[in-house]
Every structure is written in C-alpha cells, then in structure tokens.
Amino acid sequence: MKTVSPSSAARMTRRKALLTGGTALAAAIALPHMSLAQTPKRGGTLRVSNGGDPPDFDLHQAVTYLTQFIGAPCYSTLLRIDPKDYNKLLPDLAESYEVSADSKVVTFKMRAGVTFHNGMTLTAEDVVYSLERIRKPPAGIVSVRKGMLGNVASITAADDRTVVIRLTEPQADFPSLVSNPFNVIYPKKVVEPLDTQGQGMKRQIVGTGPFRLIQAVDGQIYELERFDKYFGAPAYLDKIQFFPIKGEIERGVALQGGRIDACFFFPNESVLANLRKQPNLTELRRPTPTSINLIPNIKVKPFDDIRVRQALSLAIDRDAFIKTVGPLAGASYHSVGLMPPGSPYALTTEEITQFGGYDTLPGVGGNVAANRAKAMALLEEAGVPKGFKIVMPARGDVPAFRDASINVAAQLKTIGLDVTVDIRDAGAFFALENKGEFQLLIHSIGLSGSLPDQILGEGYTSFGGRNYGSWKDDAIDDIFRAQSREADPQKRKALIRQFQLTFLKTFYHMNLAWVGYGAAYSTKMKGWTAMPDIYANMQMESIWLDA
C-alpha cells in the first residue's frame, strides 16, 4: 500500500489526461492579461446570471450547468481540480488517499471535523452513501454518471474517517472519476429518506462547501451566503446571487449595464464580440469537453435498424453544421473520432471517412449529394416511407440544443424525412429524454475532464449515464473495460482506437461538433481562473471584488 498526495498523484494521472486532449483544450483558452498581484478583499455580493432556472438541485442527477453552477459553491468532492493547474488534483474532503500494490484498492482518509450546512458532522458513511447512490441509484433516482464508477466492486467505511473502495480491475483514471465536480457528497441522514420517496435532493442543497443556499425563488433569484464553518479557507464574498436571465443578449445587456457582475455561459459569438469591446469587462472563450451528438432511440422503430441510423449520419453535412451553428452555439470545433479535439487518441482521416457522413468534417471534402443519395436508398431498403414523421424534442434555453436541432431537422429533410422540432424548457426536455419518450434528439453532452475513461465511459458505453438511446452492446463495453485496466500506454492507445472504430460503425450516437463556451465578467471581479472545462473551479471561494 502506498500513500498518495492528491496533487502528486494528479501530476501523473491528469498530465496523462491532458495528453489525451486536455492539453489542446487548455492551450486554446483565450485568457485575459494577468495584472500585478493584489491583496484580496473580504465582503460584497457577486451577482451572476445563469441562462435560466435549474431543473432541480440534485447534482447526482443533473446534466446541466444550470444546476452545477449554483450547487458547486455549496458542495465538496473527495478531491478537486487545482484552480491554478488543471493537471493536478488537490485535497478536498479527502486529505489523502492510498493505493494498494495491485492498484485495486483505494483508501481515502477524510478530514476531521467537517460540518454540513445543517450542522451535521461528515462521516465516512456519508461518502459511502453518496458514491453508492451514483453507482447504483435507488428507484426513482437517475444517475447519469453511474458509468464512471462502473469498475467499483465495493465501497465501505472502515471507520468514521476512512473510506475503502475496491475496484474490479486496476484503473489509473479512478481518482479523477470519483472526484468529478458532479460527484458531490451528501449527508446520508438527509438524502436517504428523500430517496426512499423517489425525490432525492431536487429542492434541497445541504453540503459542506464554502457557501450555503439561503433563498431559491424560481424565475427570480437563487442566493448563497458564506458558510462560516467551512473546513477550508473562508470565502472572500459575503454572498452570491444568481439571476435566471434566459436570453444571451439580455444577459449581455445586464452585464454591460452593471446589473450583474458575471456570466460564465455565453455560447453566441456575436454577443461575445460585443462584450469584448467593453473596457470594464473581461471576456474569454474556452473549448470544453462538450460534444453535440445526434442520438436515435434504439427502442423506437425504425431506429433499431442500423441502416436507418447510418442514413441519418449520411444526411448531415458536418462542415455546414459547424459553419452555421458554430457562431450561435459555440460549436466551432471538431475531432477525428470520439475524443476531444487535438487528442493523441484521434483516428486518422482514412479511418473516420469509412463511417457514413464523417467524410463531411471540415477539410475532408466529402460528397454531400452522394451521401444523401445513399441515405435515401438505405431508408427505402429499410422500408421507411418518404415523409416519415419525426418529432425531435429540443431544450430551448441552450443554443447547442436548440439551434443544433433546428439545423439537423432541416438537413434530415433533404433525405425525405418530415422532422419537427419540439422546443421544451430544460426540465421538460430532460424528463422526456430520461424516460426514453423520444424518437430522435440532439444532446449537447457536457463532460467534466478529458481522460479516456471520462469521455468514453460516461458518453459511449451501454452502462454509461449518457446512453439516452437505450442501446446495449457487450462488445463495446468489453473493449472499454480492457482499455481502462491496461497499464501499458501503447497497448491502451491501441485499445482506445479499437473502441472508437467499433462504436462508430454502430451509429448509436453521431458526433457533429465540439463546443467552446464563453464567459464575461466585470474587471472588478478577481481571483477566478477559467478552466478548459466549464464545470471545474466553480466553487467560487477564491473570488473577491475590487470595489
């Protein structure tokens, strides 16, 4: 058994991670010029706008920044990303951890005297319940990140401060997976009765983070205040207020007019371009591990037929999609394969073009007309009549869902499908998606991190939380597990290539583009560093106001 410092362990694992694509993302961040160091000031209220109301507050069930941005300052994870170095993990609730000689047992030592917002003391049982809830959610609870912990054999509390996690196979990426920003720790005595009712933490926030929720009025305000019993360094701000301003233009106007101090979510390039001109604002755009995928419901005919799924992919001109939707939704990036742009695990152009429709990626030069002719032939062969009606539900508040859906609907009409886009609010959209009550949809899949197990495990396995199409494929799952446990870098790289080639030929999900989200904030806001991951470094305890 060897004791591991979170920061030193992460120096190994997250540097490997950055070689898988995170380096390219980090290098592409447009960061503001750094000023001379200033002394942080305490006090004040930071006013932030999100793009709308969170569907609920349960981070384990959440797939949206609307929930995570409000929840992150209130919760803690076992380890957290170093806000000064995306390569590293730092202690959070766990002050240290040990890895066994066979790399199959990870033991976390928890901090002493950590207090929840309701006054309860954190114990190892809270950690066990929270992680088990993610891994094996109770009835009525949807865990979209259960695949991250799919290699876990058991989670136990050795004592009040010691959590022992046994893995089925060695997994180098595990410390980052278990510490995903959504994998927060709840108080067992609060959440377990709510889970029994099938509700979970949808309307409550009880965490151990630097801020606590004191007010939540849908459509108006979500207010946090500094938690004075926080186990870490006290937050500088007295309060954070979130205002659910839905329109990007409206959020931009509010920022320019001084009604708010910050907005960490701006997809639209024209809005960002205007904010870029304002001398009192700092603006940036950073690529993030978020892909826009076209997802058919395999349980609904005719999408159980691979010919139909292939026809859908053949219909999409990906270059045109990026040129049209990119400026609206931030969907300006593409990769060759399933990993993020710039990944050394990328496939070759020759490999990707063997899969229908991917030859239209920017710079590849595929024949769109020929692809669509082949698509119509495949639909006819599969018995799909011309004018076949498809209703695509779309989340209305985020362009990566809404505008992408509208564009794809228009492209699918070129092969004779009658596609209607049904715009829904975030809660209604996720309800349809999670229940499988759809034929076809666009999902902007935002993942935290860029490790292979994070991207492939959550996004592209049968057991992963993003399997909205309800497909089942043991061959794909087996390759994923094989690459996850492989210690030899070259052998693992070959398995990751094999995984991508195997998945792409099924057309279970069809990747269309990768997204880079913008942010803008008043120059009086100090102490925040943008990460190549919109979910990282959102605890906000280091932010202060120079006013």
C-alpha positions as CSV (number, residue, x, y, z in Angstrom):
1,M,0.0,0.0,0.0
2,K,1.4,3.4,-0.9
3,T,0.2,6.8,0.4
4,V,-0.6,9.3,-2.4
5,S,-0.7,13.0,-2.1
6,P,-3.6,14.2,-4.3
7,S,-1.5,16.8,-6.0
8,S,1.4,14.5,-6.8
9,A,-0.9,11.7,-8.0
10,A,-2.7,14.1,-10.2
11,R,0.5,15.3,-11.6
12,M,0.8,11.8,-13.1
13,T,-2.8,11.0,-14.0
14,R,-4.0,14.4,-15.1
15,R,-0.9,15.0,-17.1
16,K,-1.6,11.8,-18.9
17,A,-5.2,13.1,-19.2
18,L,-4.0,16.3,-20.8
19,L,-2.0,14.3,-23.3
20,T,-5.3,12.8,-24.3
21,G,-6.8,16.0,-25.5
22,G,-6.8,18.3,-22.5
23,T,-3.6,19.9,-23.5
24,A,-5.1,21.0,-26.8
25,L,-8.1,22.4,-24.9
26,A,-6.0,24.2,-22.3
27,A,-3.7,25.7,-24.9
28,A,-6.7,27.1,-26.8
29,I,-8.1,29.1,-23.8
30,A,-8.2,32.8,-24.6
31,L,-7.2,34.1,-21.2
32,P,-7.1,37.8,-20.2
33,H,-3.8,39.6,-19.5
34,M,-2.8,39.0,-15.9
35,S,-2.4,42.1,-13.7
36,L,0.0,42.5,-10.8
37,A,-0.9,40.6,-7.7
38,Q,-3.4,42.4,-5.5
39,T,-4.5,41.8,-1.9
40,P,-7.9,40.1,-1.9
41,K,-10.7,42.0,-0.1
42,R,-13.4,40.4,2.0
43,G,-17.1,41.2,1.7
44,G,-19.6,42.1,-1.0
45,T,-22.1,40.3,-3.2
46,L,-21.3,38.8,-6.5
47,R,-24.2,39.0,-8.9
48,V,-24.2,36.2,-11.6
49,S,-26.6,35.3,-14.3
50,N,-27.3,31.8,-15.4
51,G,-29.3,31.1,-18.5
52,G,-32.4,30.1,-16.7
53,D,-33.8,28.2,-13.7
54,P,-32.1,24.9,-12.8
55,P,-34.5,21.9,-13.4
56,D,-33.7,20.9,-9.8
57,F,-30.8,21.0,-7.3
58,D,-29.7,17.3,-7.3
59,L,-26.2,17.3,-8.7
60,H,-26.0,13.5,-8.9
61,Q,-29.0,13.5,-11.3
62,A,-28.0,16.8,-13.1
63,V,-26.6,17.1,-16.6
64,T,-26.8,20.9,-16.9
65,Y,-24.6,23.8,-15.8
66,L,-27.8,25.5,-14.5
67,T,-27.7,23.1,-11.6
68,Q,-24.0,22.7,-11.3
69,F,-23.1,26.4,-11.2
70,I,-25.4,27.0,-8.2
71,G,-24.5,23.8,-6.5
72,A,-20.8,23.8,-6.9
73,P,-20.1,26.5,-4.3
74,C,-22.3,24.6,-1.8
75,Y,-20.7,21.1,-2.1
76,S,-17.4,19.3,-1.8
77,T,-15.9,16.3,-3.5
78,L,-13.2,13.8,-2.4
79,L,-10.6,15.6,-4.4
80,R,-10.8,18.7,-6.6
81,I,-9.1,20.2,-9.6
82,D,-6.3,22.7,-8.7
83,P,-7.6,26.1,-9.9
84,K,-4.1,27.1,-10.7
85,D,-3.2,23.9,-12.6
86,Y,-5.7,21.8,-14.5
87,N,-3.1,19.0,-14.4
88,K,-3.4,18.4,-10.7
89,L,-5.9,17.2,-8.1
90,L,-5.9,18.8,-4.7
91,P,-7.3,17.5,-1.3
92,D,-11.0,18.4,-0.7
93,L,-12.9,16.2,1.7
94,A,-10.2,13.6,1.5
95,E,-6.9,14.8,3.0
96,S,-5.0,11.9,1.5
97,Y,-5.5,8.5,-0.2
98,E,-3.6,5.2,-0.6
99,V,-3.5,2.8,-3.5
100,S,-2.8,-0.9,-2.9
101,A,0.1,-2.7,-4.5
102,D,-2.2,-4.4,-7.0
103,S,-3.9,-1.0,-7.7
104,K,-7.3,-2.5,-7.0
105,V,-7.9,-0.9,-3.5
106,V,-8.1,2.9,-3.0
107,T,-8.4,4.1,0.6
108,F,-9.4,7.7,1.3
109,K,-8.7,9.3,4.6
110,M,-11.3,12.0,5.3
111,R,-10.7,15.3,7.1
112,A,-11.8,15.5,10.7
113,G,-14.5,17.9,11.9
114,V,-16.1,18.7,8.6
115,T,-19.6,20.2,9.1
116,F,-22.6,20.1,6.8
117,H,-24.7,23.3,6.3
118,N,-27.4,21.8,8.6
119,G,-24.9,21.3,11.5
120,M,-24.3,17.5,11.0
121,T,-20.7,16.2,11.0
122,L,-19.4,14.5,7.9
123,T,-18.6,10.8,8.4
124,A,-17.4,8.1,6.1
125,E,-20.9,6.7,5.9
126,D,-22.0,9.9,4.1
127,V,-19.3,9.3,1.5
128,V,-20.3,5.7,1.1
129,Y,-23.9,6.5,0.6
130,S,-23.2,9.3,-1.9
131,L,-20.9,7.2,-4.0
132,E,-23.2,4.2,-3.9
133,R,-26.1,6.5,-4.9
134,I,-24.1,7.5,-8.0
135,R,-23.0,3.9,-8.8
136,K,-26.3,2.2,-8.0
137,P,-29.1,4.8,-7.8
138,P,-32.2,4.0,-5.8
139,A,-35.6,3.6,-7.5
140,G,-36.7,6.9,-8.9
141,I,-33.2,8.4,-9.0
142,V,-31.4,8.8,-12.3
143,S,-27.6,8.7,-12.2
144,V,-26.1,9.9,-15.4
145,R,-22.6,9.4,-14.2
146,K,-23.0,5.8,-12.9
147,G,-20.7,4.6,-15.6
148,M,-17.8,6.5,-14.1
149,L,-18.0,4.2,-11.1
150,G,-18.7,1.1,-13.1
151,N,-15.4,-0.5,-12.2
152,V,-16.2,-0.3,-8.5
153,A,-16.7,-3.7,-6.7
154,S,-17.5,-2.3,-3.3
155,I,-17.4,0.9,-1.1
156,T,-17.1,0.6,2.6
157,A,-16.4,2.7,5.7
158,A,-13.5,1.2,7.7
159,D,-14.2,3.8,10.4
160,D,-15.7,7.3,10.7
161,R,-12.9,8.8,8.6
162,T,-11.8,6.1,6.3
163,V,-13.5,5.0,3.0
164,V,-12.2,1.9,1.2
165,I,-13.1,1.5,-2.4
166,R,-12.3,-1.9,-4.1
167,L,-12.1,-1.9,-7.9
168,T,-12.8,-4.9,-10.1
169,E,-9.7,-4.0,-12.2
170,P,-6.9,-1.5,-11.9
171,Q,-7.9,1.9,-13.2
172,A,-5.4,4.8,-13.4
173,D,-8.1,7.3,-14.1
174,F,-10.1,6.5,-11.0
175,P,-9.1,9.3,-8.6
176,S,-10.3,11.8,-11.2
177,L,-13.5,9.9,-11.9
178,V,-14.6,9.7,-8.3
179,S,-13.8,13.4,-7.9
180,N,-15.8,14.6,-10.8
181,P,-17.4,18.0,-10.0
182,F,-20.9,16.5,-10.0
183,N,-19.9,13.6,-7.7
184,V,-20.5,15.6,-4.5
185,I,-21.0,14.3,-1.1
186,Y,-24.5,14.5,0.5
187,P,-25.5,13.9,4.2
188,K,-26.9,10.4,4.3
189,K,-29.5,11.2,7.0
190,V,-31.0,13.9,4.8
191,V,-30.9,12.3,1.4
192,E,-31.8,8.6,2.2
193,P,-35.4,9.4,3.3
194,L,-35.9,11.6,0.3
195,D,-34.5,8.8,-2.0
196,T,-37.0,6.4,-0.4
197,Q,-39.7,8.7,-1.7
198,G,-38.1,8.8,-5.2
199,Q,-37.4,12.5,-4.9
200,G,-33.8,12.9,-4.0
201,M,-32.2,16.3,-3.4
202,K,-34.3,18.1,-6.0
203,R,-35.3,21.0,-3.8
204,Q,-32.6,21.0,-1.2
205,I,-28.9,21.8,-1.0
206,V,-27.1,20.5,2.1
207,G,-23.4,20.4,1.5
208,T,-20.1,21.1,3.1
209,G,-19.0,23.8,0.6
210,P,-17.8,27.4,1.2
211,F,-21.4,28.8,0.6
212,R,-24.9,27.7,1.6
213,L,-28.2,28.2,-0.1
214,I,-30.5,30.7,1.7
215,Q,-33.0,31.6,-0.9
216,A,-34.4,30.0,-4.1
217,V,-37.3,31.6,-6.0
218,D,-37.7,30.2,-9.5
219,G,-37.7,32.8,-12.1
220,Q,-36.2,35.4,-9.8
221,I,-33.2,34.6,-7.7
222,Y,-31.0,31.9,-6.1
223,E,-29.0,33.3,-3.2
224,L,-26.0,31.8,-1.4
225,E,-24.1,33.2,1.6
226,R,-20.7,32.4,3.0
227,F,-20.7,29.3,5.3
228,D,-18.6,30.3,8.3
229,K,-18.0,26.7,9.4
230,Y,-16.4,25.7,6.0
231,F,-13.4,23.4,6.6
232,G,-11.2,25.3,4.1
233,A,-10.1,28.9,3.9
234,P,-13.1,31.2,4.3
235,A,-14.7,32.6,1.1
236,Y,-14.0,36.2,0.4
237,L,-17.5,37.1,-0.7
238,D,-20.4,37.5,1.7
239,K,-23.0,36.4,-0.9
240,I,-23.5,35.2,-4.4
241,Q,-26.8,35.9,-6.2
242,F,-27.8,34.0,-9.3
243,F,-30.4,35.6,-11.6
244,P,-32.0,33.3,-14.3
245,I,-31.9,35.6,-17.3
246,K,-32.7,33.3,-20.2
247,G,-31.6,35.3,-23.3
248,E,-27.9,35.7,-24.1
249,I,-28.5,39.2,-25.5
250,E,-30.4,40.2,-22.3
251,R,-27.5,38.7,-20.2
252,G,-25.0,40.7,-22.2
253,V,-27.0,44.0,-21.7
254,A,-27.3,43.3,-18.0
255,L,-23.6,42.8,-17.7
256,Q,-22.8,46.0,-19.7
257,G,-25.2,48.0,-17.6
258,G,-23.8,46.8,-14.3
259,R,-26.9,44.9,-13.2
260,I,-24.8,41.8,-12.9
261,D,-21.1,41.2,-12.4
262,A,-20.5,38.0,-14.3
263,C,-21.9,35.3,-16.6
264,F,-20.0,32.1,-17.1
265,F,-22.0,30.9,-20.1
266,F,-22.0,32.7,-23.4
267,P,-22.2,30.4,-26.5
268,N,-23.1,33.1,-29.1
269,E,-20.1,34.7,-30.8
270,S,-21.8,37.9,-31.7
271,V,-22.7,38.6,-28.1
272,L,-19.1,37.8,-27.0
273,A,-17.8,40.1,-29.7
274,N,-19.8,43.0,-28.4
275,L,-18.7,42.3,-24.8
276,R,-15.1,42.0,-26.0
277,K,-15.2,45.7,-26.8
278,Q,-16.3,46.8,-23.3
279,P,-13.3,48.3,-21.3
280,N,-14.9,47.4,-18.0
281,L,-15.3,43.7,-18.9
282,T,-13.1,40.7,-19.2
283,E,-14.2,38.3,-22.0
284,L,-12.9,34.8,-22.9
285,R,-13.9,31.7,-24.8
286,R,-12.6,28.3,-23.8
287,P,-13.1,24.9,-25.5
288,T,-14.5,22.4,-23.1
289,P,-15.2,18.7,-23.3
290,T,-18.7,19.1,-24.6
291,S,-19.8,17.4,-27.8
292,I,-23.0,17.8,-29.8
293,N,-24.4,14.4,-30.7
294,L,-27.4,13.2,-32.7
295,I,-29.0,10.3,-30.7
296,P,-31.6,7.9,-32.0
297,N,-33.8,5.9,-29.6
298,I,-32.9,2.3,-30.4
299,K,-36.1,1.1,-28.7
300,V,-38.3,3.0,-31.1
301,K,-38.7,1.8,-34.7
302,P,-37.2,2.3,-37.2
303,F,-34.2,3.5,-35.3
304,D,-33.4,-0.1,-34.2
305,D,-32.3,-0.6,-37.8
306,I,-28.7,0.2,-38.4
307,R,-29.5,1.2,-42.0
308,V,-31.7,4.0,-40.7
309,R,-29.2,5.2,-38.2
310,Q,-26.5,5.2,-40.9
311,A,-28.8,7.2,-43.2
312,L,-29.2,9.8,-40.5
313,S,-25.4,10.2,-40.3
314,L,-25.1,10.3,-44.1
315,A,-27.6,13.2,-44.3
316,I,-25.6,15.5,-42.1
317,D,-23.1,17.9,-43.7
318,R,-20.9,18.4,-40.7
319,D,-18.8,21.2,-42.2
320,A,-22.0,23.1,-42.9
321,F,-23.3,22.3,-39.5
322,I,-20.2,23.9,-37.8
323,K,-20.3,26.9,-40.0
324,T,-24.0,27.6,-39.3
325,V,-24.4,26.5,-35.7
326,G,-20.9,27.3,-34.5
327,P,-21.3,31.1,-34.2
328,L,-24.6,30.6,-32.5
329,A,-23.8,27.8,-30.1
330,G,-20.1,27.8,-29.8
331,A,-20.0,24.5,-31.8
332,S,-16.8,25.6,-33.7
333,Y,-14.6,22.6,-33.1
334,H,-14.4,19.1,-34.5
335,S,-12.4,16.0,-33.7
336,V,-11.5,12.9,-35.7
337,G,-13.1,10.2,-33.7
338,L,-14.8,10.3,-30.3
339,M,-12.1,12.0,-28.2
340,P,-11.9,15.8,-27.8
341,P,-10.1,18.0,-30.5
342,G,-6.4,17.6,-30.5
343,S,-6.3,14.3,-28.7
344,P,-3.4,11.9,-29.5
345,Y,-6.0,9.2,-29.5
346,A,-7.6,10.8,-32.6
347,L,-8.2,8.5,-35.5
348,T,-6.8,9.1,-39.0
349,T,-8.7,10.8,-41.7
350,E,-8.7,7.5,-43.6
351,E,-10.2,5.7,-40.6
352,I,-13.0,8.2,-39.9
353,T,-14.2,8.5,-43.5
354,Q,-15.2,4.9,-43.6
355,F,-18.2,5.8,-41.5
356,G,-21.1,7.4,-43.4
357,G,-21.3,11.1,-43.1
358,Y,-18.0,11.7,-41.3
359,D,-16.3,12.5,-44.6
360,T,-18.0,15.9,-44.4
361,L,-15.9,17.0,-41.5
362,P,-14.2,20.4,-42.1
363,G,-11.3,20.0,-44.5
364,V,-12.1,16.4,-45.5
365,G,-14.2,17.3,-48.6
366,G,-16.8,14.5,-48.7
367,N,-19.5,14.4,-51.3
368,V,-22.7,15.6,-49.6
369,A,-25.0,14.9,-52.5
370,A,-23.7,11.3,-52.9
371,N,-24.1,10.7,-49.2
372,R,-27.7,11.9,-49.2
373,A,-28.5,9.7,-52.2
374,K,-27.1,6.7,-50.4
375,A,-29.1,7.7,-47.3
376,M,-32.3,7.7,-49.3
377,A,-31.5,4.3,-50.7
378,L,-30.9,2.9,-47.2
379,L,-34.2,4.3,-45.9
380,E,-36.0,2.7,-48.9
381,E,-34.3,-0.6,-48.3
382,A,-35.3,-0.4,-44.6
383,G,-38.9,0.3,-45.5
384,V,-39.0,3.8,-44.2
385,P,-41.5,5.8,-46.4
386,K,-40.8,9.2,-47.8
387,G,-42.3,11.9,-45.5
388,F,-41.8,9.7,-42.4
389,K,-42.6,12.0,-39.5
390,I,-40.1,12.6,-36.7
391,V,-40.6,14.9,-33.7
392,M,-37.3,16.0,-32.1
393,P,-37.7,17.4,-28.6
394,A,-35.1,20.2,-28.0
395,R,-34.0,22.1,-25.0
396,G,-34.9,25.7,-25.7
397,D,-32.5,27.7,-23.4
398,V,-29.2,26.5,-24.8
399,P,-28.3,27.1,-28.5
400,A,-26.2,23.9,-28.6
401,F,-29.5,22.0,-28.1
402,R,-32.0,24.4,-29.8
403,D,-30.2,25.7,-32.8
404,A,-28.4,22.4,-33.4
405,S,-31.8,20.7,-33.5
406,I,-33.2,23.2,-36.0
407,N,-30.2,22.8,-38.3
408,V,-30.3,19.0,-38.1
409,A,-34.0,18.9,-38.8
410,A,-33.5,20.9,-41.9
411,Q,-30.7,18.6,-43.1
412,L,-32.7,15.5,-42.5
413,K,-35.5,16.8,-44.7
414,T,-33.1,16.6,-47.6
415,I,-33.4,12.8,-47.4
416,G,-37.2,12.8,-47.3
417,L,-37.8,12.8,-43.6
418,D,-40.5,15.1,-42.1
419,V,-38.8,16.4,-39.0
420,T,-40.4,18.8,-36.5
421,V,-38.5,20.4,-33.6
422,D,-40.5,20.5,-30.3
423,I,-38.9,23.2,-28.1
424,R,-39.2,22.5,-24.4
425,D,-37.8,24.0,-21.2
426,A,-34.8,22.2,-19.6
427,G,-36.9,20.3,-17.1
428,A,-39.4,19.0,-19.6
429,F,-36.7,18.1,-22.1
430,F,-34.7,16.1,-19.6
431,A,-37.9,14.3,-18.4
432,L,-38.6,13.1,-22.0
433,E,-35.0,12.1,-22.5
434,N,-34.6,10.2,-19.3
435,K,-37.9,8.3,-19.8
436,G,-36.9,7.4,-23.3
437,E,-40.0,9.2,-24.7
438,F,-38.5,10.4,-28.0
439,Q,-37.6,9.2,-31.4
440,L,-34.5,11.2,-32.1
441,L,-32.8,14.1,-30.4
442,I,-29.8,16.3,-30.2
443,H,-27.9,16.3,-26.9
444,S,-25.0,18.6,-26.1
445,I,-23.1,16.2,-23.9
446,G,-21.0,18.2,-21.4
447,L,-18.4,16.0,-19.7
448,S,-16.0,17.0,-17.0
449,G,-12.4,16.2,-17.7
450,S,-10.7,14.8,-20.8
451,L,-9.4,11.4,-19.6
452,P,-10.5,8.4,-21.8
453,D,-12.5,6.9,-19.0
454,Q,-14.3,10.1,-18.5
455,I,-15.2,10.7,-22.2
456,L,-15.7,7.2,-23.4
457,G,-17.1,5.7,-20.1
458,E,-19.8,8.3,-19.5
459,G,-20.6,9.1,-23.1
460,Y,-20.2,5.9,-25.1
461,T,-20.9,2.7,-23.1
462,S,-24.1,0.8,-22.5
463,F,-23.8,1.4,-18.8
464,G,-22.7,5.0,-19.1
465,G,-25.0,7.7,-17.9
466,R,-25.4,9.3,-21.4
467,N,-26.8,6.2,-23.1
468,Y,-30.1,8.1,-23.8
469,G,-30.7,5.9,-26.9
470,S,-31.0,2.8,-24.7
471,W,-28.7,0.6,-26.7
472,K,-26.9,-2.5,-25.3
473,D,-23.6,-3.7,-26.8
474,D,-21.4,-6.1,-24.8
475,A,-18.6,-5.9,-27.3
476,I,-18.2,-2.2,-26.9
477,D,-18.4,-2.4,-23.1
478,D,-15.7,-5.1,-23.1
479,I,-13.3,-3.0,-25.1
480,F,-13.9,-0.1,-22.8
481,R,-13.0,-2.2,-19.7
482,A,-10.0,-3.6,-21.4
483,Q,-8.5,-0.1,-22.2
484,S,-9.4,1.1,-18.7
485,R,-7.3,-1.5,-17.0
486,E,-4.4,-1.6,-19.5
487,A,-1.3,-0.2,-17.9
488,D,0.9,-0.2,-21.0
489,P,0.4,3.2,-22.7
490,Q,0.8,1.9,-26.3
491,K,-1.4,-1.1,-25.7
492,R,-4.0,1.2,-24.2
493,K,-3.8,3.6,-27.1
494,A,-4.5,0.7,-29.5
495,L,-7.5,-0.4,-27.4
496,I,-8.9,3.2,-27.4
497,R,-8.5,3.2,-31.2
498,Q,-10.3,-0.1,-31.4
499,F,-13.1,1.2,-29.2
500,Q,-13.7,4.2,-31.4
501,L,-13.7,2.2,-34.6
502,T,-16.2,-0.3,-33.1
503,F,-18.5,2.3,-31.7
504,L,-18.6,4.5,-34.8
505,K,-19.8,1.7,-37.1
506,T,-22.9,1.2,-34.9
507,F,-24.2,4.8,-35.3
508,Y,-25.7,4.7,-31.8
509,H,-24.6,8.3,-31.3
510,M,-23.4,10.5,-34.2
511,N,-20.9,13.2,-33.2
512,L,-21.5,16.5,-35.0
513,A,-19.2,19.0,-33.3
514,W,-17.4,20.1,-30.1
515,V,-18.3,23.2,-28.2
516,G,-16.3,26.1,-26.7
517,Y,-18.2,28.3,-24.2
518,G,-17.6,31.9,-23.4
519,A,-17.6,33.9,-20.2
520,A,-17.5,37.6,-19.4
521,Y,-17.3,39.4,-16.1
522,S,-16.6,42.8,-14.6
523,T,-13.0,43.8,-14.2
524,K,-13.7,44.3,-10.5
525,M,-14.2,40.5,-10.1
526,K,-10.9,39.0,-9.2
527,G,-9.5,35.6,-8.2
528,W,-11.2,33.3,-10.8
529,T,-9.3,31.2,-13.4
530,A,-11.1,29.8,-16.4
531,M,-10.5,26.0,-16.9
532,P,-10.9,24.0,-20.2
533,D,-14.0,22.5,-18.5
534,I,-16.9,24.7,-17.6
535,Y,-17.7,22.6,-14.5
536,A,-14.2,22.9,-13.0
537,N,-13.2,25.7,-10.5
538,M,-16.8,26.8,-9.8
539,Q,-16.6,26.7,-6.0
540,M,-16.0,30.5,-6.1
541,E,-14.5,30.8,-2.6
542,S,-11.4,32.4,-4.1
543,I,-13.4,35.2,-6.0
544,W,-13.3,38.7,-4.5
545,L,-14.5,42.1,-5.5
546,D,-12.2,45.1,-6.0
547,A,-14.8,47.7,-5.4
